[in-house]
Amino acid sequence: MRKDSISVIGDKDSVLAFKAIGINAYAVTELQEAREMLKTLARNYKVIFIIDEFAVRMQDLLARYKSRPYPTIIPLPSSKGSNGFGIMGIHKDVEKAIGTDILFGREDK
């Protein structure tokens, strides 16, 4: 494994397309298996995509990596669709960085 590689963790159907384009994809079925896979991959990858179905259920573990420069862990929708976890994380990060909600903000008229 190369230190600068990208990987993805998720259910078999969701990671299949990543394998097809040459990204190191790891299919898991259980939450505990996803947690252990993330810990293992975090030692060797700079970017790890994780299907949001698992990410939403392991926020405690993701929080540990958030303060570190690597790996960057990015939730993605599964083959079944999104549960909104990934976009809400982006929303919080953008709001924290610039101090206002530019993604979902609404003006009261």
Backbone atoms as SQL, in Angstrom:
CREATE TABLE atoms (id INTEGER PRIMARY KEY, chain TEXT, resi INTEGER, resn TEXT, atom TEXT, x REAL, y REAL, z REAL);
INSERT INTO atoms VALUES
  (1, 'A', 1, 'MET', 'N', 0.827, -1.188, 0.000),
  (2, 'A', 1, 'MET', 'CA', 0.000, 0.000, 0.000),
  (3, 'A', 1, 'MET', 'C', 0.870, 1.249, 0.000),
  (4, 'A', 2, 'ARG', 'N', 0.494, 2.213, -0.822),
  (5, 'A', 2, 'ARG', 'CA', 1.202, 3.486, -0.866),
  (6, 'A', 2, 'ARG', 'C', 0.616, 4.432, 0.163),
  (7, 'A', 3, 'LYS', 'N', 1.474, 5.233, 0.765),
  (8, 'A', 3, 'LYS', 'CA', 1.025, 6.175, 1.786),
  (9, 'A', 3, 'LYS', 'C', 0.103, 7.253, 1.226),
  (10, 'A', 4, 'ASP', 'N', 0.176, 7.521, -0.071),
  (11, 'A', 4, 'ASP', 'CA', -0.639, 8.593, -0.629),
  (12, 'A', 4, 'ASP', 'C', -1.878, 8.073, -1.344),
  (13, 'A', 5, 'SER', 'N', -2.234, 6.842, -1.121),
  (14, 'A', 5, 'SER', 'CA', -3.357, 6.217, -1.810),
  (15, 'A', 5, 'SER', 'C', -4.698, 6.655, -1.247),
  (16, 'A', 6, 'ILE', 'N', -5.704, 6.367, -2.032),
  (17, 'A', 6, 'ILE', 'CA', -7.098, 6.602, -1.658),
  (18, 'A', 6, 'ILE', 'C', -7.749, 5.238, -1.482),
  (19, 'A', 7, 'SER', 'N', -8.615, 5.133, -0.496),
  (20, 'A', 7, 'SER', 'CA', -9.339, 3.889, -0.295),
  (21, 'A', 7, 'SER', 'C', -10.795, 4.200, 0.006),
  (22, 'A', 8, 'VAL', 'N', -11.616, 3.168, -0.040),
  (23, 'A', 8, 'VAL', 'CA', -13.031, 3.319, 0.276),
  (24, 'A', 8, 'VAL', 'C', -13.489, 2.107, 1.067),
  (25, 'A', 9, 'ILE', 'N', -14.367, 2.362, 2.040),
  (26, 'A', 9, 'ILE', 'CA', -14.942, 1.322, 2.887),
  (27, 'A', 9, 'ILE', 'C', -16.456, 1.396, 2.729),
  (28, 'A', 10, 'GLY', 'N', -17.074, 0.252, 2.522),
  (29, 'A', 10, 'GLY', 'CA', -18.530, 0.244, 2.428),
  (30, 'A', 10, 'GLY', 'C', -19.068, -1.130, 2.109),
  (31, 'A', 11, 'ASP', 'N', -20.363, -1.177, 1.866),
  (32, 'A', 11, 'ASP', 'CA', -20.977, -2.444, 1.506),
  (33, 'A', 11, 'ASP', 'C', -20.533, -2.845, 0.100),
  (34, 'A', 12, 'LYS', 'N', -20.695, -4.102, -0.215),
  (35, 'A', 12, 'LYS', 'CA', -20.201, -4.667, -1.473),
  (36, 'A', 12, 'LYS', 'C', -20.713, -3.905, -2.694),
  (37, 'A', 13, 'ASP', 'N', -21.989, -3.621, -2.755),
  (38, 'A', 13, 'ASP', 'CA', -22.569, -2.941, -3.911),
  (39, 'A', 13, 'ASP', 'C', -22.028, -1.521, -4.069),
  (40, 'A', 14, 'SER', 'N', -21.788, -0.846, -2.962),
  (41, 'A', 14, 'SER', 'CA', -21.322, 0.546, -3.008),
  (42, 'A', 14, 'SER', 'C', -19.862, 0.671, -3.413),
  (43, 'A', 15, 'VAL', 'N', -19.034, -0.286, -3.049),
  (44, 'A', 15, 'VAL', 'CA', -17.601, -0.167, -3.356),
  (45, 'A', 15, 'VAL', 'C', -17.221, -0.768, -4.700),
  (46, 'A', 16, 'LEU', 'N', -18.141, -1.469, -5.324),
  (47, 'A', 16, 'LEU', 'CA', -17.850, -2.132, -6.588),
  (48, 'A', 16, 'LEU', 'C', -17.371, -1.156, -7.670),
  (49, 'A', 17, 'ALA', 'N', -18.009, -0.023, -7.797),
  (50, 'A', 17, 'ALA', 'CA', -17.614, 0.959, -8.816),
  (51, 'A', 17, 'ALA', 'C', -16.216, 1.503, -8.552),
  (52, 'A', 18, 'PHE', 'N', -15.852, 1.659, -7.292),
  (53, 'A', 18, 'PHE', 'CA', -14.514, 2.154, -6.957),
  (54, 'A', 18, 'PHE', 'C', -13.453, 1.144, -7.375),
  (55, 'A', 19, 'LYS', 'N', -13.733, -0.132, -7.152),
  (56, 'A', 19, 'LYS', 'CA', -12.801, -1.181, -7.575),
  (57, 'A', 19, 'LYS', 'C', -12.608, -1.133, -9.086),
  (58, 'A', 20, 'ALA', 'N', -13.680, -0.872, -9.792),
  (59, 'A', 20, 'ALA', 'CA', -13.626, -0.856, -11.263),
  (60, 'A', 20, 'ALA', 'C', -12.698, 0.233, -11.797),
  (61, 'A', 21, 'ILE', 'N', -12.536, 1.317, -11.043),
  (62, 'A', 21, 'ILE', 'CA', -11.648, 2.391, -11.514),
  (63, 'A', 21, 'ILE', 'C', -10.285, 2.360, -10.826),
  (64, 'A', 22, 'GLY', 'N', -10.008, 1.290, -10.108),
  (65, 'A', 22, 'GLY', 'CA', -8.676, 1.097, -9.556),
  (66, 'A', 22, 'GLY', 'C', -8.429, 1.628, -8.157),
  (67, 'A', 23, 'ILE', 'N', -9.474, 2.058, -7.472),
  (68, 'A', 23, 'ILE', 'CA', -9.315, 2.521, -6.085),
  (69, 'A', 23, 'ILE', 'C', -9.383, 1.309, -5.164),
  (70, 'A', 24, 'ASN', 'N', -8.545, 1.295, -4.149),
  (71, 'A', 24, 'ASN', 'CA', -8.550, 0.206, -3.180),
  (72, 'A', 24, 'ASN', 'C', -9.841, 0.255, -2.382),
  (73, 'A', 25, 'ALA', 'N', -10.713, -0.709, -2.624),
  (74, 'A', 25, 'ALA', 'CA', -12.033, -0.737, -2.012),
  (75, 'A', 25, 'ALA', 'C', -12.157, -1.947, -1.101),
  (76, 'A', 26, 'TYR', 'N', -12.751, -1.718, 0.050),
  (77, 'A', 26, 'TYR', 'CA', -12.879, -2.767, 1.053),
  (78, 'A', 26, 'TYR', 'C', -14.348, -2.928, 1.414),
  (79, 'A', 27, 'ALA', 'N', -14.905, -4.078, 1.093),
  (80, 'A', 27, 'ALA', 'CA', -16.301, -4.367, 1.382),
  (81, 'A', 27, 'ALA', 'C', -16.422, -4.915, 2.802),
  (82, 'A', 28, 'VAL', 'N', -17.345, -4.343, 3.551),
  (83, 'A', 28, 'VAL', 'CA', -17.625, -4.794, 4.914),
  (84, 'A', 28, 'VAL', 'C', -19.139, -4.950, 5.057),
  (85, 'A', 29, 'THR', 'N', -19.534, -5.740, 6.029),
  (86, 'A', 29, 'THR', 'CA', -20.968, -5.967, 6.225),
  (87, 'A', 29, 'THR', 'C', -21.457, -5.507, 7.593),
  (88, 'A', 30, 'GLU', 'N', -20.571, -5.471, 8.553),
  (89, 'A', 30, 'GLU', 'CA', -20.950, -5.125, 9.925),
  (90, 'A', 30, 'GLU', 'C', -20.251, -3.853, 10.383),
  (91, 'A', 31, 'LEU', 'N', -20.863, -3.148, 11.324),
  (92, 'A', 31, 'LEU', 'CA', -20.290, -1.915, 11.855),
  (93, 'A', 31, 'LEU', 'C', -18.918, -2.155, 12.479),
  (94, 'A', 32, 'GLN', 'N', -18.786, -3.184, 13.282),
  (95, 'A', 32, 'GLN', 'CA', -17.500, -3.462, 13.933),
  (96, 'A', 32, 'GLN', 'C', -16.412, -3.740, 12.900),
  (97, 'A', 33, 'GLU', 'N', -16.763, -4.423, 11.849),
  (98, 'A', 33, 'GLU', 'CA', -15.821, -4.702, 10.776),
  (99, 'A', 33, 'GLU', 'C', -15.389, -3.392, 10.098),
  (100, 'A', 34, 'ALA', 'N', -16.327, -2.473, 9.902),
  (101, 'A', 34, 'ALA', 'CA', -16.007, -1.170, 9.309),
  (102, 'A', 34, 'ALA', 'C', -15.091, -0.367, 10.229),
  (103, 'A', 35, 'ARG', 'N', -15.351, -0.404, 11.529),
  (104, 'A', 35, 'ARG', 'CA', -14.514, 0.315, 12.504),
  (105, 'A', 35, 'ARG', 'C', -13.069, -0.199, 12.465),
  (106, 'A', 36, 'GLU', 'N', -12.926, -1.519, 12.489),
  (107, 'A', 36, 'GLU', 'CA', -11.586, -2.104, 12.466),
  (108, 'A', 36, 'GLU', 'C', -10.873, -1.816, 11.149),
  (109, 'A', 37, 'MET', 'N', -11.603, -1.855, 10.054),
  (110, 'A', 37, 'MET', 'CA', -11.019, -1.564, 8.752),
  (111, 'A', 37, 'MET', 'C', -10.542, -0.109, 8.702),
  (112, 'A', 38, 'LEU', 'N', -11.325, 0.804, 9.233),
  (113, 'A', 38, 'LEU', 'CA', -10.923, 2.205, 9.258),
  (114, 'A', 38, 'LEU', 'C', -9.642, 2.392, 10.062),
  (115, 'A', 39, 'LYS', 'N', -9.558, 1.776, 11.210),
  (116, 'A', 39, 'LYS', 'CA', -8.345, 1.884, 12.029),
  (117, 'A', 39, 'LYS', 'C', -7.124, 1.344, 11.289),
  (118, 'A', 40, 'THR', 'N', -7.292, 0.244, 10.593),
  (119, 'A', 40, 'THR', 'CA', -6.188, -0.343, 9.832),
  (120, 'A', 40, 'THR', 'C', -5.781, 0.549, 8.666),
  (121, 'A', 41, 'LEU', 'N', -6.743, 1.010, 7.899),
  (122, 'A', 41, 'LEU', 'CA', -6.447, 1.826, 6.721),
  (123, 'A', 41, 'LEU', 'C', -5.893, 3.199, 7.089),
  (124, 'A', 42, 'ALA', 'N', -6.269, 3.701, 8.251),
  (125, 'A', 42, 'ALA', 'CA', -5.817, 5.035, 8.669),
  (126, 'A', 42, 'ALA', 'C', -4.296, 5.104, 8.804),
  (127, 'A', 43, 'ARG', 'N', -3.647, 3.987, 8.982),
  (128, 'A', 43, 'ARG', 'CA', -2.191, 3.965, 9.095),
  (129, 'A', 43, 'ARG', 'C', -1.507, 4.124, 7.740),
  (130, 'A', 44, 'ASN', 'N', -2.217, 3.844, 6.648),
  (131, 'A', 44, 'ASN', 'CA', -1.574, 3.778, 5.343),
  (132, 'A', 44, 'ASN', 'C', -2.171, 4.657, 4.249),
  (133, 'A', 45, 'TYR', 'N', -3.297, 5.266, 4.497),
  (134, 'A', 45, 'TYR', 'CA', -3.959, 6.053, 3.462),
  (135, 'A', 45, 'TYR', 'C', -4.135, 7.503, 3.915),
  (136, 'A', 46, 'LYS', 'N', -4.047, 8.412, 2.966),
  (137, 'A', 46, 'LYS', 'CA', -4.273, 9.825, 3.265),
  (138, 'A', 46, 'LYS', 'C', -5.729, 10.214, 3.104),
  (139, 'A', 47, 'VAL', 'N', -6.438, 9.547, 2.203),
  (140, 'A', 47, 'VAL', 'CA', -7.852, 9.825, 1.975),
  (141, 'A', 47, 'VAL', 'C', -8.622, 8.510, 2.053),
  (142, 'A', 48, 'ILE', 'N', -9.636, 8.505, 2.899),
  (143, 'A', 48, 'ILE', 'CA', -10.486, 7.324, 3.035),
  (144, 'A', 48, 'ILE', 'C', -11.931, 7.770, 2.866),
  (145, 'A', 49, 'PHE', 'N', -12.585, 7.231, 1.862),
  (146, 'A', 49, 'PHE', 'CA', -14.011, 7.440, 1.694),
  (147, 'A', 49, 'PHE', 'C', -14.707, 6.330, 2.461),
  (148, 'A', 50, 'ILE', 'N', -15.789, 6.690, 3.146),
  (149, 'A', 50, 'ILE', 'CA', -16.552, 5.684, 3.875),
  (150, 'A', 50, 'ILE', 'C', -18.030, 5.923, 3.605),
  (151, 'A', 51, 'ILE', 'N', -18.738, 4.871, 3.330),
  (152, 'A', 51, 'ILE', 'CA', -20.153, 4.975, 3.029),
  (153, 'A', 51, 'ILE', 'C', -20.873, 5.516, 4.264),
  (154, 'A', 52, 'ASP', 'N', -21.738, 6.521, 4.037),
  (155, 'A', 52, 'ASP', 'CA', -22.343, 7.235, 5.164),
  (156, 'A', 52, 'ASP', 'C', -23.214, 6.363, 6.060),
  (157, 'A', 53, 'GLU', 'N', -23.666, 5.255, 5.561),
  (158, 'A', 53, 'GLU', 'CA', -24.428, 4.311, 6.377),
  (159, 'A', 53, 'GLU', 'C', -23.591, 3.831, 7.573),
  (160, 'A', 54, 'PHE', 'N', -22.289, 3.625, 7.343),
  (161, 'A', 54, 'PHE', 'CA', -21.382, 3.245, 8.433),
  (162, 'A', 54, 'PHE', 'C', -20.894, 4.479, 9.184),
  (163, 'A', 55, 'ALA', 'N', -20.575, 5.536, 8.457),
  (164, 'A', 55, 'ALA', 'CA', -20.008, 6.748, 9.067),
  (165, 'A', 55, 'ALA', 'C', -20.912, 7.327, 10.152),
  (166, 'A', 56, 'VAL', 'N', -22.198, 7.363, 9.896),
  (167, 'A', 56, 'VAL', 'CA', -23.131, 7.942, 10.861),
  (168, 'A', 56, 'VAL', 'C', -23.145, 7.152, 12.173),
  (169, 'A', 57, 'ARG', 'N', -22.811, 5.888, 12.108),
  (170, 'A', 57, 'ARG', 'CA', -22.831, 5.033, 13.293),
  (171, 'A', 57, 'ARG', 'C', -21.478, 4.921, 13.981),
  (172, 'A', 58, 'MET', 'N', -20.462, 5.617, 13.466),
  (173, 'A', 58, 'MET', 'CA', -19.146, 5.592, 14.111),
  (174, 'A', 58, 'MET', 'C', -18.574, 7.002, 14.257),
  (175, 'A', 59, 'GLN', 'N', -19.429, 7.938, 14.611),
  (176, 'A', 59, 'GLN', 'CA', -19.010, 9.322, 14.742),
  (177, 'A', 59, 'GLN', 'C', -17.925, 9.505, 15.798),
  (178, 'A', 60, 'ASP', 'N', -17.940, 8.684, 16.842),
  (179, 'A', 60, 'ASP', 'CA', -16.909, 8.772, 17.875),
  (180, 'A', 60, 'ASP', 'C', -15.524, 8.504, 17.291),
  (181, 'A', 61, 'LEU', 'N', -15.420, 7.501, 16.444),
  (182, 'A', 61, 'LEU', 'CA', -14.143, 7.166, 15.822),
  (183, 'A', 61, 'LEU', 'C', -13.737, 8.220, 14.795),
  (184, 'A', 62, 'LEU', 'N', -14.676, 8.697, 14.011),
  (185, 'A', 62, 'LEU', 'CA', -14.373, 9.730, 13.021),
  (186, 'A', 62, 'LEU', 'C', -13.876, 11.006, 13.699),
  (187, 'A', 63, 'ALA', 'N', -14.424, 11.321, 14.855),
  (188, 'A', 63, 'ALA', 'CA', -14.011, 12.521, 15.577),
  (189, 'A', 63, 'ALA', 'C', -12.537, 12.458, 15.979),
  (190, 'A', 64, 'ARG', 'N', -12.043, 11.274, 16.281),
  (191, 'A', 64, 'ARG', 'CA', -10.627, 11.129, 16.642),
  (192, 'A', 64, 'ARG', 'C', -9.707, 11.511, 15.493),
  (193, 'A', 65, 'TYR', 'N', -10.114, 11.192, 14.276),
  (194, 'A', 65, 'TYR', 'CA', -9.281, 11.479, 13.108),
  (195, 'A', 65, 'TYR', 'C', -9.461, 12.906, 12.588),
  (196, 'A', 66, 'LYS', 'N', -10.531, 13.565, 12.968),
  (197, 'A', 66, 'LYS', 'CA', -10.848, 14.895, 12.445),
  (198, 'A', 66, 'LYS', 'C', -9.786, 15.929, 12.804),
  (199, 'A', 67, 'SER', 'N', -9.161, 15.795, 13.952),
  (200, 'A', 67, 'SER', 'CA', -8.159, 16.768, 14.381),
  (201, 'A', 67, 'SER', 'C', -6.766, 16.479, 13.824),
  (202, 'A', 68, 'ARG', 'N', -6.621, 15.379, 13.138),
  (203, 'A', 68, 'ARG', 'CA', -5.327, 15.004, 12.567),
  (204, 'A', 68, 'ARG', 'C', -5.269, 15.427, 11.099),
  (205, 'A', 69, 'PRO', 'N', -4.051, 15.701, 10.600),
  (206, 'A', 69, 'PRO', 'CA', -3.962, 16.077, 9.191),
  (207, 'A', 69, 'PRO', 'C', -4.305, 14.923, 8.245),
  (208, 'A', 70, 'TYR', 'N', -3.972, 13.705, 8.625),
  (209, 'A', 70, 'TYR', 'CA', -4.267, 12.526, 7.806),
  (210, 'A', 70, 'TYR', 'C', -4.711, 11.390, 8.685),
  (211, 'A', 71, 'PRO', 'N', -5.574, 10.565, 8.242),
  (212, 'A', 71, 'PRO', 'CA', -6.238, 10.593, 6.949),
  (213, 'A', 71, 'PRO', 'C', -7.415, 11.560, 6.947),
  (214, 'A', 72, 'THR', 'N', -7.776, 12.027, 5.786),
  (215, 'A', 72, 'THR', 'CA', -9.015, 12.756, 5.604),
  (216, 'A', 72, 'THR', 'C', -10.078, 11.708, 5.340),
  (217, 'A', 73, 'ILE', 'N', -11.134, 11.738, 6.132),
  (218, 'A', 73, 'ILE', 'CA', -12.196, 10.743, 5.998),
  (219, 'A', 73, 'ILE', 'C', -13.436, 11.445, 5.475),
  (220, 'A', 74, 'ILE', 'N', -13.920, 10.961, 4.341),
  (221, 'A', 74, 'ILE', 'CA', -15.022, 11.619, 3.647),
  (222, 'A', 74, 'ILE', 'C', -16.192, 10.651, 3.498),
  (223, 'A', 75, 'PRO', 'N', -17.325, 10.975, 4.127),
  (224, 'A', 75, 'PRO', 'CA', -18.511, 10.123, 3.958),
  (225, 'A', 75, 'PRO', 'C', -19.105, 10.294, 2.555),
  (226, 'A', 76, 'LEU', 'N', -19.545, 9.193, 1.982),
  (227, 'A', 76, 'LEU', 'CA', -20.188, 9.175, 0.668),
  (228, 'A', 76, 'LEU', 'C', -21.523, 8.447, 0.760),
  (229, 'A', 77, 'PRO', 'N', -22.462, 8.806, -0.115),
  (230, 'A', 77, 'PRO', 'CA', -23.714, 8.038, -0.164),
  (231, 'A', 77, 'PRO', 'C', -23.451, 6.604, -0.609),
  (232, 'A', 78, 'SER', 'N', -24.273, 5.707, -0.161),
  (233, 'A', 78, 'SER', 'CA', -24.156, 4.309, -0.593),
  (234, 'A', 78, 'SER', 'C', -24.888, 4.120, -1.909),
  (235, 'A', 79, 'SER', 'N', -24.874, 2.911, -2.411),
  (236, 'A', 79, 'SER', 'CA', -25.603, 2.609, -3.638),
  (237, 'A', 79, 'SER', 'C', -27.109, 2.757, -3.438),
  (238, 'A', 80, 'LYS', 'N', -27.554, 2.778, -2.192),
  (239, 'A', 80, 'LYS', 'CA', -28.981, 2.938, -1.867),
  (240, 'A', 80, 'LYS', 'C', -29.395, 4.401, -1.771),
  (241, 'A', 81, 'GLY', 'N', -28.404, 5.315, -1.746),
  (242, 'A', 81, 'GLY', 'CA', -28.698, 6.739, -1.615),
  (243, 'A', 81, 'GLY', 'C', -28.064, 7.312, -0.368),
  (244, 'A', 82, 'SER', 'N', -28.315, 8.577, -0.137),
  (245, 'A', 82, 'SER', 'CA', -27.709, 9.291, 0.981),
  (246, 'A', 82, 'SER', 'C', -28.632, 9.354, 2.186),
  (247, 'A', 83, 'ASN', 'N', -28.031, 9.333, 3.363),
  (248, 'A', 83, 'ASN', 'CA', -28.799, 9.566, 4.585),
  (249, 'A', 83, 'ASN', 'C', -28.586, 10.995, 5.087),
  (250, 'A', 84, 'GLY', 'N', -27.812, 11.790, 4.349),
  (251, 'A', 84, 'GLY', 'CA', -27.596, 13.193, 4.695),
  (252, 'A', 84, 'GLY', 'C', -26.418, 13.454, 5.610),
  (253, 'A', 85, 'PHE', 'N', -25.776, 12.407, 6.093),
  (254, 'A', 85, 'PHE', 'CA', -24.684, 12.576, 7.048),
  (255, 'A', 85, 'PHE', 'C', -23.500, 13.335, 6.438),
  (256, 'A', 86, 'GLY', 'N', -23.119, 12.989, 5.237),
  (257, 'A', 86, 'GLY', 'CA', -21.966, 13.626, 4.594),
  (258, 'A', 86, 'GLY', 'C', -22.171, 15.111, 4.367),
  (259, 'A', 87, 'ILE', 'N', -23.311, 15.496, 3.827),
  (260, 'A', 87, 'ILE', 'CA', -23.565, 16.902, 3.534),
  (261, 'A', 87, 'ILE', 'C', -23.696, 17.715, 4.819),
  (262, 'A', 88, 'MET', 'N', -24.223, 17.118, 5.877),
  (263, 'A', 88, 'MET', 'CA', -24.316, 17.847, 7.147),
  (264, 'A', 88, 'MET', 'C', -22.926, 18.082, 7.737),
  (265, 'A', 89, 'GLY', 'N', -22.006, 17.150, 7.536),
  (266, 'A', 89, 'GLY', 'CA', -20.635, 17.346, 7.991),
  (267, 'A', 89, 'GLY', 'C', -19.970, 18.487, 7.241),
  (268, 'A', 90, 'ILE', 'N', -20.179, 18.538, 5.934),
  (269, 'A', 90, 'ILE', 'CA', -19.637, 19.644, 5.138),
  (270, 'A', 90, 'ILE', 'C', -20.245, 20.956, 5.603),
  (271, 'A', 91, 'HIS', 'N', -21.538, 20.958, 5.829),
  (272, 'A', 91, 'HIS', 'CA', -22.237, 22.153, 6.307),
  (273, 'A', 91, 'HIS', 'C', -21.625, 22.676, 7.603),
  (274, 'A', 92, 'LYS', 'N', -21.400, 21.794, 8.568),
  (275, 'A', 92, 'LYS', 'CA', -20.821, 22.193, 9.853),
  (276, 'A', 92, 'LYS', 'C', -19.404, 22.723, 9.681),
  (277, 'A', 93, 'ASP', 'N', -18.602, 22.061, 8.837),
  (278, 'A', 93, 'ASP', 'CA', -17.220, 22.500, 8.621),
  (279, 'A', 93, 'ASP', 'C', -17.159, 23.875, 7.955),
  (280, 'A', 94, 'VAL', 'N', -18.001, 24.096, 6.967),
  (281, 'A', 94, 'VAL', 'CA', -18.017, 25.396, 6.282),
  (282, 'A', 94, 'VAL', 'C', -18.485, 26.485, 7.234),
  (283, 'A', 95, 'GLU', 'N', -19.523, 26.212, 7.985),
  (284, 'A', 95, 'GLU', 'CA', -20.038, 27.200, 8.931),
  (285, 'A', 95, 'GLU', 'C', -18.990, 27.533, 9.998),
  (286, 'A', 96, 'LYS', 'N', -18.281, 26.539, 10.473),
  (287, 'A', 96, 'LYS', 'CA', -17.226, 26.756, 11.465),
  (288, 'A', 96, 'LYS', 'C', -16.086, 27.578, 10.868),
  (289, 'A', 97, 'ALA', 'N', -15.718, 27.278, 9.613),
  (290, 'A', 97, 'ALA', 'CA', -14.590, 27.957, 8.981),
  (291, 'A', 97, 'ALA', 'C', -14.862, 29.421, 8.695),
  (292, 'A', 98, 'ILE', 'N', -16.079, 29.741, 8.261),
  (293, 'A', 98, 'ILE', 'CA', -16.334, 31.131, 7.876),
  (294, 'A', 98, 'ILE', 'C', -17.292, 31.852, 8.812),
  (295, 'A', 99, 'GLY', 'N', -17.863, 31.137, 9.745),
  (296, 'A', 99, 'GLY', 'CA', -18.688, 31.778, 10.766),
  (297, 'A', 99, 'GLY', 'C', -20.138, 32.023, 10.372),
  (298, 'A', 100, 'THR', 'N', -20.543, 31.536, 9.228),
  (299, 'A', 100, 'THR', 'CA', -21.934, 31.704, 8.821),
  (300, 'A', 100, 'THR', 'C', -22.365, 30.558, 7.927),
  (301, 'A', 101, 'ASP', 'N', -23.659, 30.395, 7.823),
  (302, 'A', 101, 'ASP', 'CA', -24.231, 29.325, 7.009),
  (303, 'A', 101, 'ASP', 'C', -24.433, 29.817, 5.581),
  (304, 'A', 102, 'ILE', 'N', -23.511, 29.448, 4.675),
  (305, 'A', 102, 'ILE', 'CA', -23.664, 29.855, 3.276),
  (306, 'A', 102, 'ILE', 'C', -24.279, 28.754, 2.424),
  (307, 'A', 103, 'LEU', 'N', -24.375, 27.559, 2.964),
  (308, 'A', 103, 'LEU', 'CA', -24.905, 26.448, 2.188),
  (309, 'A', 103, 'LEU', 'C', -26.420, 26.328, 2.290),
  (310, 'A', 104, 'PHE', 'N', -26.950, 26.451, 3.496),
  (311, 'A', 104, 'PHE', 'CA', -28.385, 26.231, 3.706),
  (312, 'A', 104, 'PHE', 'C', -29.074, 27.439, 4.303),
  (313, 'A', 105, 'GLY', 'N', -28.356, 28.549, 4.421),
  (314, 'A', 105, 'GLY', 'CA', -28.924, 29.734, 5.034),
  (315, 'A', 105, 'GLY', 'C', -30.123, 30.251, 4.254),
  (316, 'A', 106, 'ARG', 'N', -31.069, 30.787, 4.972),
  (317, 'A', 106, 'ARG', 'CA', -32.264, 31.348, 4.353),
  (318, 'A', 106, 'ARG', 'C', -32.481, 32.734, 4.904),
  (319, 'A', 107, 'GLU', 'N', -32.804, 33.598, 4.032),
  (320, 'A', 107, 'GLU', 'CA', -33.101, 34.960, 4.470),
  (321, 'A', 107, 'GLU', 'C', -34.574, 35.046, 4.846),
  (322, 'A', 108, 'ASP', 'N', -34.810, 35.645, 5.981),
  (323, 'A', 108, 'ASP', 'CA', -36.214, 35.881, 6.395),
  (324, 'A', 108, 'ASP', 'C', -36.687, 37.153, 5.722),
  (325, 'A', 109, 'LYS', 'N', -37.805, 37.089, 5.055),
  (326, 'A', 109, 'LYS', 'CA', -38.343, 38.265, 4.348),
  (327, 'A', 109, 'LYS', 'C', -39.623, 38.723, 4.958);
